[in-house]
Amino acid sequence: MSAAAVGLSHSPLIGKNDPDAEVLDAVDAAVAQARAFVHEFDPELVVLYAPDHYNGFFYKEMPPFCLATAAHSVGDFGSQAGPLSVDTAAAQAIARAVLDDGVDLTISARMTVDHGFVQPLEVLFGGIDQVPVVPVFVNGVATPLGPLSRVRALGTAIGEAAAQLDKRVLFLGSGGLSHDPPVPVLDGAPPRVADALIEGHPPTPEQRAKAEERVVQAGRDYAAGATSMIPINPEWDNLLLDLLEKGDLAEFDSWAVEWVGHQGGGSGHEVRTWIAAFASLAASGSYEMSNRFYRAIPEWIAGFAVATAAQR
């Protein structure tokens, strides 16, 4: 087996509330480098770690992480809808090995995913059906959240399991970095919102359109400085990237859940997907980060980053 990793931020505001041309050109160049890296590596399997934004997972049952043996996308924010090209046999083999390794893992035979999973597949591969994938949901929003040490343990176990498949495996982390978008929370929510967060009632097309417009408007407000959202935190974002680049992944075990939320915002815990992906790569030995890009982009309410790494 050979292994590589990519970390890629996502945002539902891309293409809807964009920064100026200079920033877009820098992002496009970084993404093009990542795309070239992936093309050269030519993965036979992608293990994709991504969060959910209350489209597939709800408080009725909220696992800390879940591996899919089949998955479909809801197509939110203009992302591609339909089935992902899940490698069911590989997913089942990885799940068995992870459970045998003592890491509790939920399994879904019909996972619903949203733009957090779909954007990286569209950006790097051109669609959700272009490469065999094993989707792994990592909760980064719904409280209570477990310690980061368990996310690292998950990534390590999946990396060790994937090493037994004798394939070129790309570990892909989608999310973050620091950002505080208007994601609903259960605590203190009015009954109608609480019921939706618990039961997961599918919104009507009209309701989804209105919710998405609220997010777009929040991005405009944030860029204009008219918001109370926790600011993007470049210092914290680059601390995370420094640790990933140096391979000092055990340092994340000391990052308290509350501290991450304070530093990275309400959705800052999406960095768990990056930690899992790089822990999976590290399970096969030391690695080298070949490309690293970061820019704070208020229009996208995101500390936006792209990074690539491969085995030494």
N, C-alpha and C positions, 0 to 999 in steps of 0.2 A: 504494500500500500504506500502511496505517497499522499501527502496532505498539504493543504493551504488554507488560509483564512482571509476573509474580507469582512470589515466592519463598515456599514453604510447607514447613515442617518436617513430617515424618511420624513416626509411632511405632507399632509393633505393639502397644503397651501401652494405646493409647487405648481406653477402654471396658472395659478389663480390670484396670487398676491405676491408678485416677484420683486426682488431687489433690483438695483440698477444693473446696467449691462456689464460693468466691470466685475461685479460680484458673480453674476451668472456665468460669465466667461471663465472665471476661476473655478467655479463649481463644475462646469462642463469639462474643463481640462482635467480636473481630479477624477471625475467619473470616467472619462475616456481612458485614463491610465489604469483604473481598476478594471474596466472592461477589457483592455488589452491584456492585463495580467491574467484575468480569468480565461480569456481565449487561448493564451499560451499554455496555461495549466491544463486546459481541456478536461474539466472534471467529468467523471462517469457518474458521480452522485453528489448532490448538494444536500447537506444537513442545514436546514434553515431555522434559526432561532429568531422568533419575532413575538411581539406582544399582541394584545387584542384591545379594542376600544369599545367594549360592550356591544360587539356584533356577533361573537361566537361563544363567549363565556360570561356567565352571570352568577350572581350571588346565590342562586338556588343550589348550585354546585360550583365552587370556585377552587380549582386545583392550583397549586403553586407552579406546576408545569405539566404539560400533556403532550404526548407524541401521537401523531396521526398515522394511521394506516390507509386513510383516504381523506381527501379534503376538497372543499369547494369554496370559491370566493364569492362574497356578496356583491362586489363591484361598487363599493362606496367611493365617493369623491372622484368618480370617473375612472377608477381602476378597472382592470379587466375582470369580468365575472365568469364563473364556470369552474370546472374541475381542474385541480392541479395534477400534474403528472407524477403522482406519488409512486415510488418504488415500494410496493406493499411488502414484498419478501424481505427487502433490506430493512424496512421499518420494523417488521416483526422480529427479525434477528437482533436488531439493536435493542429493542424493548426487552427481549428475554435476557440478553446479556447485562443490561443495566439493572434489571430487577435482581438477577443473580449476584450482582456486585453490591447489593444492599442499599441501592438508591430507590426510594419509593417513586414510582412513575405512573401517572394516569395514562390510559390509552384511549384514543378516540377512533372509532371506525367510520366516523362521518363528521369530521371537524369542519366548522365554519370559520373562515378566515376573512380578514379585511385588508385594507391598503398596507398595513404593516408587513404582511407577508408578500403581497403582490408587487408593491413598488420595486423592491430589489430584484425580483425576477424579471420584471419589465425592463428595468434599467440595464441590467447586466446581461440578460439573455434574450430580450425581445418579446417575452411573453411567459405565461404561467404553464405552458405545455411544451417548453423547449428543452427541458433537462429533467432527468429523474431526480426527485426531491423527497426528503423526509422532513416534514414540517414538525417543529417543536415549539409549542406555545410556552412562553415564559411570562408569568403574571408580573406586570410592572406598575399596576394602577390600583387594583382592588385590595384594600386593607382587610385584615392584617397581612403583612408581608414577612416572609421568613428571612433568616440571615443570609448574607451573600455567600457564606461558606457552603451552603447547600447548593447554590447555583453553580459554584465552582466544582463541587463534587459531581453534579449532574453532567457538566461539560466534560469533566475528566472521564467519567464512566462511558459517556457516549463516544468520546474519542477513542477509548480503548476498545469498545465494541466495534466501531467502524474500522479499526485497524485489522480486524479479523476478516473483513470482506474482500480483501485483495483488490481494491479499486482505488482510483484517484478520487479522493474525497475533498470537497470544498466545504469548509465550515463558514457559514454566512450569518453574521449578526446584524439584525435590522432594528434601528431605533436610536433614540437619544440624539444628542447628549442632553445637556441641561435644557429643560423647557417646561413651561407651566401653562399649557393650553386649558381651555374651559371644558375639562372632562368632568362629568357629574360624579358626585360622591354620595355614598349611601347614608353616611351619618348626617342627620338633620335634613335629609331630602323630604320634600312634600310627598304625600301618599302616592300620587300618580307616578312621580319619578322613581320613588322607591320600588313600586311594584314593577316598573319596567326594568330596573337594574337587577331585581331578584328573579323575575320570571322570564325576562328576555323576549317580550312580545315584539315581533317584527314590526318596524315602523311602516306606515304607508309611504308610497313614493313622495307624497306631499310633505309628510312629516320628516322624511329623510332630507328632502331638499331644504326645508326650513332649518333643520339642525346644521346642515353643512354650511348654509349661508351665515349662520351665527358664528361658526368657526372662522370663516373668511373675514367677517367683520371684526372678530377679535384680533386677527392678524393685522388688519389695518389700524385698529386702535393701538395695538402694541407698538407698531412701527412709528405711530404718531406720538407716543409717550402718554397716551390717555388711557391708562390701565393700572390696575393694582396687582397684576400678575408678578410673581417672583421673577426678577431679571435673569436673563441668560448669564451664565457664570463661566467666562472663558478660563479663569484660573483653575477652577475645579475640573472643567472639561479637559484641560491640558495635563492636569495631574493624572487623570484617568488614562489618557493616551500615553503619558510617560511610563506608567506602570505596565501597560500592555506592551509597549515597545521594548522595555527592559526585561519582560517576562517575569516581573515580580508579582505574580498573580496572587500569592498567598497574602499580600498586603491588603487585598480587598476583604479578607475575613474580619479585619478590625473596623471596617466601615459600618457603623451602626445604621440601622434602617432609618431612624429619625434624622440623623445627620445627612444622609443622602438626600432625603426629601427637602431638608432645609437648604442644602447647597445647590441641588439640581432642579428643584421645583417639583410640582405635583406629579409630573411624568418623568422625572429624572431617573426613576428606577428602571426605565427602559434600557439603561446601560447594562443591565443584567444579561441582555442578549449578547452584547459584546464580550462580557466576561466569560459566558458559557462557550462562545465560539473559540476564543483564544485558549481557554482551558482544554477544549477538545484538541486543538492543534498541539498544545504543549504535551498532551498525553503521549505523543509519538516522539518526543524529544525536544531539544532546543530549536528555536525558530528565529528568523530575522524579519523585521518589518521593513519592507522595501519602499513603500510609499505611505505618506501621512499628510493629510490635509485637514485644516480646521478653519472655520469662519463662523463668527456669531452673525446670524441673519435674523433680525427682528421681524422682517416681513413674513418669515416662515415660523416665527416663534420657536426658534431652534438654535442651539449650538450645533452646527452642521459639520459632520466629520466623515472622512473616507480614509480607510487604511487597508493595506494589503500585507500579508506575511506568508512566508513559506518555510518549510523545514530547511535547516542548514545542510 
